[in-house]
Amino acid sequence: MYIDSHCHINFPELAARMPEILAKMAENKVTHALCVSVDLPDFPQVLALAEQYPHIFASVGVHPDYEDTPEPSVEDLVRLANHPKIIAIGETGLDYFRLTGNLEWQRERFRTHIKASRITRKPLIIHTRAASEDTIRIMREEGAGVSDGGVAGVMHCFTESLEVARAAIDMGFYISFSGIVTFKSAKDLQAVALEVPLERILIETDSPYLAPVPFRGRMNEPGYVAHVAEYLSTLKGIPLDQVAKQTTDNFFKLFNQLP
C-alpha cells in the first residue's frame, strides 16, 4: 500500500471530483493521504475533508508564497492544530524563487510555524525553493531538529542538493519525493534520491501539480503516488513492495499515527 504524504485535494479542481479521486486512490492501493493547508481562510475546507473521510489527514499552516493573506500567530496555529485529524504544522518554509524583495516576513512566518510545532509536538511540513541556506539556518536557530527539542518533520517536494538533504536528515527530518523525481530532466534530483536512505523517504504527489511520468502534463491526484514509488524502486534497484512498506511505515512513524 502507498500513502500520499502531501496533496491539496481541497483545491477546487480536485474537490469537484472527490468520488473519482477517492476511487482512483483505492484502485492504486493508496490507503491514506495528507491534505495540506496553504492559508487560514481555506483551512476549514481542509479540516472538513479530514473529518469526513477516515483515511484523509490534514495540516494547518500558511504557505510562504501567500503574501496577501491573514498572517498566522503562534497562538492561531496551536489552537487550530488541537484536533486529532490535524497531524502536522505547515506547509511552511521559504521561497525566494517566486517572490523577491524584502522577504523578512517570510522568515518570521517560518519561525512562527516552528514555534507552533514545538508547542503542539506536531511535525513540520517544510517547503524550500531557492532558499535552502536560510531554511536550514532558521530550522537550527529555532530548534526544529529532534536533538534541539523539536519534533522535526518532512522536507516536502524535495529538489535541493544532497548536502541540504543530509543537513535535514541530521535534524531528524524525512525527505519527500514528488513526481519531479520521475522527470527525465531531473538527473541531479535522481542522484540525491539514490543516496537518501529509504528509512528517511516519504512519497507525495503535491497534487494537483507535478504529475509523475507517465502522466506528466496532466492534473495530478493522490492515486498517482504509486508511480513515484515505482520509479524509486527502479532507481534504487530494490523491490517495489519494500519501497511501499517502508515509506508507509515512515509516514505513520513521523506523524505518530497507527496504521
C-alpha positions in Angstrom: 0.0 0.0 0.0 1.0 3.6 -0.5 0.4 6.9 1.2 0.4 10.3 -0.4 2.1 12.4 2.2 1.3 15.7 0.6 -1.6 16.8 -1.6 -4.1 19.6 -2.0 -7.4 17.8 -2.7 -9.3 20.7 -1.2 -8.4 22.8 -4.3 -11.5 23.3 -6.5 -10.2 21.3 -9.5 -9.9 18.2 -7.3 -12.6 18.8 -4.7 -15.2 18.8 -7.6 -14.1 15.2 -8.5 -13.9 13.8 -5.0 -15.7 10.5 -5.6 -13.4 9.9 -8.6 -10.3 10.9 -6.7 -11.1 8.5 -3.8 -11.9 5.7 -6.2 -8.6 6.1 -8.0 -6.8 6.1 -4.7 -8.4 2.7 -3.8 -7.7 1.3 -7.3 -4.0 2.1 -6.9 -3.8 0.9 -3.3 -3.2 4.4 -1.9 -4.7 3.9 1.6 -4.2 7.4 3.1 -3.4 11.0 2.1 -2.4 14.1 3.9 -4.3 17.2 2.7 -2.0 20.2 3.3 -3.1 23.7 4.3 -1.8 26.7 2.5 -3.7 29.5 4.1 -6.0 30.1 7.0 -9.2 31.2 5.0 -9.2 27.8 3.3 -8.3 25.8 6.3 -11.9 24.9 7.2 -12.2 23.1 3.8 -9.0 21.1 4.6 -10.3 20.1 8.0 -13.7 19.2 6.7 -12.2 16.7 4.3 -10.3 15.1 7.1 -13.3 15.0 9.3 -15.4 13.4 6.5 -13.0 10.7 5.4 -11.2 8.5 7.9 -8.2 7.9 5.6 -7.6 11.6 5.0 -5.4 13.6 7.4 -4.8 17.3 7.4 -2.3 20.0 8.4 -2.6 23.7 9.4 -0.3 26.4 8.1 0.3 29.2 5.7 2.5 28.7 2.6 5.4 31.1 2.1 4.1 32.1 -1.3 0.9 33.6 0.1 1.8 37.2 0.8 -1.6 38.8 0.9 -3.3 36.5 3.4 -4.0 36.7 7.1 -0.8 36.2 9.0 -0.9 33.3 11.5 0.2 33.8 15.1 1.7 31.0 17.1 -1.5 31.0 19.2 -3.6 30.7 16.0 -1.7 27.6 14.8 -1.7 26.0 18.2 -5.4 26.4 18.6 -6.3 25.2 15.1 -3.9 22.2 15.5 -5.8 21.0 18.5 -7.7 18.4 16.6 -7.0 14.7 16.2 -7.1 14.8 12.4 -4.6 17.7 12.3 -1.3 15.8 12.3 1.2 18.5 11.1 2.1 22.1 11.0 2.5 23.6 7.5 3.2 23.8 4.8 5.7 26.5 5.8 9.2 27.5 4.9 10.9 29.9 2.4 10.6 30.5 -1.3 12.9 33.0 -2.9 12.1 31.8 -6.4 8.6 33.1 -6.8 8.8 36.2 -4.6 11.6 38.8 -4.4 12.4 41.9 -2.4 12.4 42.2 1.3 11.2 38.7 2.4 11.8 39.1 6.1 8.0 38.5 6.6 8.5 35.0 5.1 11.3 34.3 7.6 9.2 35.5 10.5 6.3 33.4 9.4 8.5 30.3 9.2 9.8 30.9 12.7 6.1 31.2 13.9 5.4 27.8 12.5 8.4 26.2 14.0 7.4 27.6 17.4 3.9 26.2 17.0 5.4 22.8 16.1 7.4 22.7 19.2 4.4 23.6 21.3 2.0 21.2 19.7 4.6 18.4 19.2 3.3 18.0 15.6 5.8 17.7 12.8 6.6 20.4 10.3 5.9 20.3 6.6 8.7 22.4 5.0 8.7 24.0 1.6 12.0 25.4 0.4 12.9 26.8 -3.0 16.0 28.8 -3.9 16.3 29.4 -0.2 17.9 26.3 1.3 20.7 28.1 3.2 18.3 30.4 5.1 15.8 27.5 5.5 18.4 25.2 7.3 19.7 28.2 9.3 16.3 29.1 10.7 15.5 25.4 11.4 18.6 25.3 13.5 18.1 28.7 15.2 14.5 27.8 16.2 15.2 24.3 17.3 13.2 22.4 14.7 15.5 19.4 15.0 14.9 16.5 17.3 18.2 17.0 19.2 17.2 20.6 19.9 13.8 19.8 21.3 11.8 19.9 18.1 9.8 17.2 16.5 11.3 17.5 13.1 9.1 16.8 10.1 9.5 16.5 6.3 11.2 18.4 3.6 8.4 18.2 1.1 8.7 18.1 -2.7 12.4 18.0 -2.3 14.5 19.4 -5.1 17.6 20.6 -3.3 21.2 19.2 -3.0 22.4 16.1 -1.2 24.1 18.4 1.3 20.8 20.0 2.2 19.1 16.6 2.4 21.8 15.4 4.8 21.5 18.6 6.9 17.8 18.0 7.3 18.2 14.3 8.0 20.7 15.1 10.7 18.0 17.1 12.4 15.6 14.2 12.2 13.7 15.2 9.1 12.4 13.0 6.3 12.9 13.7 2.6 9.8 13.6 0.4 10.0 13.0 -3.3 7.2 14.0 -5.7 6.6 13.3 -9.4 9.6 15.6 -10.2 11.9 12.7 -9.5 10.5 10.8 -12.4 11.2 13.5 -15.0 14.0 12.8 -17.5 15.4 16.3 -16.8 15.7 15.6 -13.0 19.1 13.9 -13.1 20.5 15.8 -10.2 17.5 15.0 -8.0 17.6 11.4 -9.0 21.2 11.3 -7.8 20.1 12.7 -4.5 17.2 10.2 -4.2 19.7 7.4 -4.8 21.7 8.4 -1.8 18.9 9.2 0.7 18.3 6.1 2.9 14.9 4.5 2.3 14.3 4.8 6.0 14.2 8.6 5.6 12.0 8.8 2.5 8.3 9.7 2.0 6.5 9.9 -1.3 3.9 12.5 -2.4 2.0 14.0 -5.3 1.7 17.7 -4.4 -1.5 17.3 -6.5 -3.0 18.9 -8.4 0.6 19.8 -9.5 3.6 17.8 -10.8 2.1 14.7 -12.1 4.7 11.9 -12.4 5.6 10.1 -15.7 3.6 8.8 -17.5 1.0 11.4 -16.6 3.3 14.4 -16.8 1.4 17.5 -18.0 -2.0 16.3 -16.7 -3.7 17.2 -13.5 -2.1 15.2 -10.6 -4.0 13.3 -8.0 -3.2 11.1 -5.0 -3.7 7.9 -6.9 -0.6 8.7 -9.0 1.8 8.5 -6.0 2.3 4.8 -6.8 4.3 5.9 -9.8 6.7 7.8 -7.6 7.2 4.6 -5.6 7.7 2.6 -8.7 10.4 5.0 -10.0 12.2 4.9 -6.7 12.1 1.1 -6.7 13.8 1.1 -10.2 16.3 3.8 -9.3 17.4 2.1 -6.1 17.2 -1.4 -7.5 15.0 -2.7 -4.7 11.6 -4.4 -4.7 8.5 -2.2 -5.1 7.0 -3.9 -2.0 9.9 -2.7 0.0 9.5 0.9 -1.1 5.8 0.8 -0.4 6.1 -0.7 3.0 9.0 1.4 4.2 7.5 4.8 3.0 4.2 3.8 4.6 5.9 2.9 7.9 7.9 6.2 7.7 4.7 8.2 7.4 3.0 6.6 10.4 6.1 6.9 12.5 6.7 10.6 11.6 3.1 11.7 12.1 2.6 9.5 15.2 -0.4 7.6 13.7 -1.5 4.0 13.9 -1.7 2.1 10.5 
